[in-house]
Amino acid sequence: MRIFSSLAQVTTPCDVALGNFDGVHLGHQAVIRTVLERSGGGTPTVLTFEPHPREFFSGRTGFLLTPRAQKLEQIKSLGIEQVVVLPFDADLARMNALSFVVEVLQGGLQAKFVSVGWNFRFGKGREGTTEMLEQFAQQNGLALEVIAEQRLAGQPVSSSVIREALSRGEVERASRLLGYAYSLEGEVVPGDRRGRSLGFPTANVQVDTRKFLPADGVYLVQVTWDTLTRWGLLNIGVRPTFAGRTRSVEVHLLDWDDDLYGRHLRLTLLYYLRPERQFGGIEELRAQLEQDRIRALTLIQ
């Protein structure tokens, strides 16, 4: 898959899947697969933006389901040939909807076919709508398909619904809406080594600050690095038993005891075991960790 940040680099003409695609969930996948299944004669292309417009306008961080690398990985898995990650800057934010269609879609990408989600908005002040796109397409001979809202078991599939599920620790529900298991990843960095003194050594994983973290608590995860995969217990939270204040992501591997410093780990969240809570002392905490380990082993079998 070829990745570009400039329209000048792109192989044209294009069949374009247009959107922010945070999460690349089942709804996004429907938009993207449409350009693969219904060719307009152009190169199947995803057009997305970096940073996410919400980040640009609010300065907010920590809400992305898929920061850039993870988003591109998911898009690649769908079989797309090229992706344009258009820098979302002040100039693009000021561009009105019609100029975006004419200069970016029609001019830069020479779009033959465009696929877009039913609620996608674009242009200055989010003035651009799918209705506006449909009108332009009819007047200019552009093939367009607006993908209807996707639902799963009666639930709407959206990034906000997935964040809500994750904020409740409902990782299985979130993964069903995504179409794949939610994961965190990052490099192992030095921690305070309290876990080792408890008999449960942990790897302190430095996750991208732009990544959305699910509810604080303990999770059963699969841990992957290099070509290896192991089972682990993941703790997200501030470690209140030790009067912690900073939220951390720490994983204890059930069947591995070697040094992991500097390794890049992927933590695939499978089950939410319990919320984080403050214990009365070290022994009470150690006893709970042993219960967590036993429950995890039961789920694995």
C-alpha positions in Angstrom: 0.0 0.0 0.0 1.3 3.4 -1.0 0.9 6.3 1.5 1.1 9.9 0.4 0.7 13.3 2.1 0.4 15.3 -1.1 -2.1 15.2 -3.9 0.7 15.7 -6.4 2.1 12.3 -5.6 -1.0 10.3 -6.2 -1.7 7.9 -9.0 -4.8 9.3 -10.8 -7.6 9.0 -11.6 -9.0 7.6 -8.3 -11.9 5.9 -6.8 -12.1 7.5 -3.4 -13.3 6.4 0.0 -13.5 9.7 1.9 -13.6 10.1 5.7 -11.7 10.5 9.0 -12.0 6.8 9.6 -11.0 6.9 13.3 -11.3 3.3 14.4 -11.8 1.9 10.9 -14.9 0.2 12.3 -17.5 -1.8 10.5 -19.1 1.4 9.2 -15.8 2.7 7.8 -15.0 -0.7 6.4 -18.3 -0.6 4.4 -17.3 2.8 2.9 -13.8 1.6 2.0 -14.8 -1.8 0.6 -17.2 0.0 -1.7 -14.4 1.5 -3.8 -12.9 -2.0 -4.1 -16.2 -3.6 -5.1 -17.7 -0.9 -7.3 -14.9 0.4 -9.5 -15.3 3.7 -11.4 -12.2 3.0 -13.4 -9.7 4.7 -11.0 -7.2 3.5 -8.4 -8.9 2.5 -5.2 -7.8 5.2 -2.8 -8.6 6.3 0.8 -8.5 10.0 1.5 -8.2 10.8 5.2 -6.8 13.6 7.4 -4.0 14.1 10.0 -4.5 15.3 12.6 -8.1 14.4 13.1 -10.2 17.7 12.7 -11.5 17.4 16.2 -7.9 17.4 17.5 -7.1 20.4 15.3 -10.0 22.6 16.5 -10.1 21.6 20.2 -6.5 20.8 21.0 -7.9 17.7 22.8 -5.9 14.5 22.9 -6.4 11.0 24.1 -9.6 10.2 22.1 -8.3 8.5 19.0 -9.3 4.8 18.6 -6.6 4.5 15.9 -3.7 6.9 15.8 -2.1 7.2 12.4 0.0 3.9 12.4 -2.9 1.8 13.6 -5.4 3.4 11.2 -3.1 2.8 8.2 -2.6 -0.8 9.3 -6.3 -1.5 9.4 -6.8 0.2 6.0 -4.0 -1.8 4.5 -5.7 -5.0 5.7 -8.8 -4.2 3.6 -6.7 -4.3 0.4 -6.5 -0.6 -0.6 -3.8 0.3 -3.0 -3.1 3.9 -1.9 -3.9 6.3 0.9 -3.7 10.0 1.0 -3.2 11.4 4.5 -4.0 15.0 3.9 -2.5 17.4 6.5 -5.4 19.1 8.2 -4.1 22.6 8.8 -5.4 26.1 8.9 -5.6 26.4 5.1 -7.7 23.2 4.8 -9.8 24.3 7.8 -10.7 27.5 5.9 -11.5 25.8 2.6 -15.2 25.9 1.9 -17.0 22.7 0.9 -17.3 23.4 -2.8 -13.7 24.3 -3.1 -12.8 21.1 -1.4 -14.8 19.1 -3.9 -13.5 20.9 -6.9 -9.8 21.3 -5.8 -9.2 18.1 -3.9 -11.6 15.5 -5.2 -12.1 16.6 -8.8 -8.8 18.4 -9.4 -6.2 16.7 -7.2 -7.5 13.1 -7.2 -9.4 13.2 -10.5 -12.1 11.2 -8.7 -14.2 8.9 -10.9 -16.2 7.5 -8.0 -16.6 8.6 -4.4 -17.8 6.5 -1.4 -18.7 8.3 1.8 -20.5 7.6 5.1 -24.0 9.0 5.6 -23.1 11.5 8.2 -19.7 12.8 6.9 -19.3 16.6 7.0 -16.5 18.6 5.4 -15.5 22.1 4.5 -15.3 25.3 6.5 -17.7 25.2 9.5 -18.7 21.6 8.5 -20.9 23.1 5.8 -20.4 20.3 3.4 -23.0 17.5 3.6 -23.8 14.3 1.7 -26.7 16.1 0.1 -24.4 18.7 -1.3 -22.1 16.0 -2.6 -25.1 14.2 -4.3 -26.1 17.5 -6.0 -22.5 18.1 -7.2 -22.2 14.5 -8.4 -25.4 14.7 -10.5 -24.3 18.0 -12.1 -20.8 16.9 -12.9 -21.1 13.3 -13.8 -19.4 12.0 -10.7 -20.4 8.5 -9.5 -21.2 8.7 -5.8 -22.4 6.2 -3.2 -23.5 7.3 0.3 -23.2 4.4 2.7 -26.2 4.1 5.1 -25.7 3.9 8.8 -24.4 0.5 9.8 -26.0 -1.3 12.7 -25.0 -4.4 14.6 -27.5 -6.2 16.8 -29.7 -3.1 16.7 -26.8 -0.8 17.8 -25.5 2.0 15.6 -21.8 1.5 14.6 -19.9 4.7 15.3 -16.6 5.8 16.8 -18.5 7.6 19.7 -20.5 4.4 20.5 -17.2 2.4 20.6 -15.6 4.9 22.9 -18.6 4.8 25.2 -18.4 1.0 25.3 -14.6 1.1 26.1 -15.2 3.7 28.8 -17.4 1.1 30.5 -14.8 -1.7 30.1 -17.1 -3.4 27.5 -14.2 -4.5 25.3 -16.0 -7.4 23.7 -18.8 -5.1 22.6 -16.3 -2.6 21.3 -14.5 -5.3 19.4 -17.7 -6.5 17.7 -18.5 -2.9 16.5 -14.9 -2.5 15.3 -14.8 -5.8 13.5 -11.5 -6.7 15.3 -10.2 -6.7 18.8 -9.2 -3.4 20.3 -5.6 -3.0 21.2 -3.0 -0.7 22.8 0.6 -0.6 21.9 3.8 1.1 22.9 7.4 0.7 24.1 8.3 -0.8 27.5 9.9 1.8 29.7 11.2 1.7 33.3 8.6 1.7 36.0 8.7 1.7 39.8 9.2 -2.1 40.0 6.5 -2.6 42.7 5.0 -5.5 40.8 8.1 -7.5 41.1 8.1 -7.1 44.8 4.5 -8.4 44.9 5.5 -11.5 42.8 3.7 -10.1 39.8 6.4 -8.3 37.7 4.9 -5.9 35.1 6.0 -4.1 32.0 5.2 -0.4 32.0 4.0 0.3 28.4 4.2 3.9 27.1 1.1 4.3 25.0 0.6 7.1 22.5 -1.0 10.0 24.4 -3.5 10.4 21.5 -4.8 6.9 22.0 -8.2 6.4 23.8 -7.7 4.3 26.9 -10.6 2.1 28.1 -11.9 2.1 31.7 -9.5 1.7 34.5 -9.2 -1.8 35.7 -7.7 -5.3 35.0 -8.0 -7.0 31.6 -7.0 -10.3 30.1 -4.9 -9.6 27.1 -2.8 -11.2 24.4 0.7 -9.6 24.3 2.5 -9.6 21.0 6.1 -8.5 20.2 8.4 -9.6 17.4 7.1 -13.0 16.5 5.9 -13.9 20.0 2.5 -14.0 21.6 1.9 -14.5 25.3 -1.1 -14.1 27.7 -1.1 -11.3 30.2 -3.0 -9.3 32.8 -3.2 -5.6 32.0 -3.8 -3.0 34.6 -4.9 0.5 33.5 -5.2 3.1 36.3 -3.4 5.2 38.9 -2.6 2.3 41.4 -4.6 3.9 44.3 -3.2 1.3 46.9 0.2 3.1 46.4 -1.4 6.6 46.3 -0.7 6.9 42.6 -1.9 9.9 40.7 -0.6 9.3 37.2 -2.5 6.9 34.9 -0.4 4.1 33.7 -0.6 1.0 31.5 1.1 -2.1 33.0 1.0 -5.7 31.9 2.0 -8.8 33.8 2.8 -11.8 31.5 1.5 -15.1 32.7 4.1 -17.2 31.0 7.1 -15.0 30.5 9.7 -13.7 33.0 12.5 -12.2 30.8 13.4 -8.5 30.4 11.1 -6.6 28.0 12.7 -3.1 28.3 12.7 -1.4 24.9 10.4 -3.9 23.3 7.4 -2.6 21.4 4.3 -4.5 22.7 0.8 -4.9 21.3 -1.8 -5.5 24.0 -5.0 -7.0 22.5 -7.8 -6.6 25.0 -10.1 -9.7 25.3 -11.9 -9.5 28.7 -12.5 -7.0 31.4 -11.9 -8.8 34.7 -12.6 -6.1 37.3 -12.4 -2.3 38.0 -9.4 -0.8 39.7 -9.8 -0.2 43.4 -7.8 0.6 46.5 -6.8 -2.3 48.8 -6.2 -2.2 52.5 -2.6 -3.3 52.2 0.0 -5.2 50.2 -1.2 -8.7 51.2 -4.8 -7.9 50.2 -3.6 -6.7 46.9 -1.3 -9.7 46.4 -4.3 -12.0 47.2 -6.5 -10.2 44.6 -3.8 -10.4 41.9 -3.6 -14.2 42.5 -7.4 -14.4 42.1 -7.0 -12.4 38.8 -4.4 -14.8 37.6 -6.5 -17.9 38.4 -9.5 -16.4 36.6 -7.4 -15.5 33.6 -6.1 -19.0 33.4 -9.7 -20.3 33.6 -10.7 -18.1 30.7 -7.7 -19.1 28.6 -8.5 -22.8 28.9 
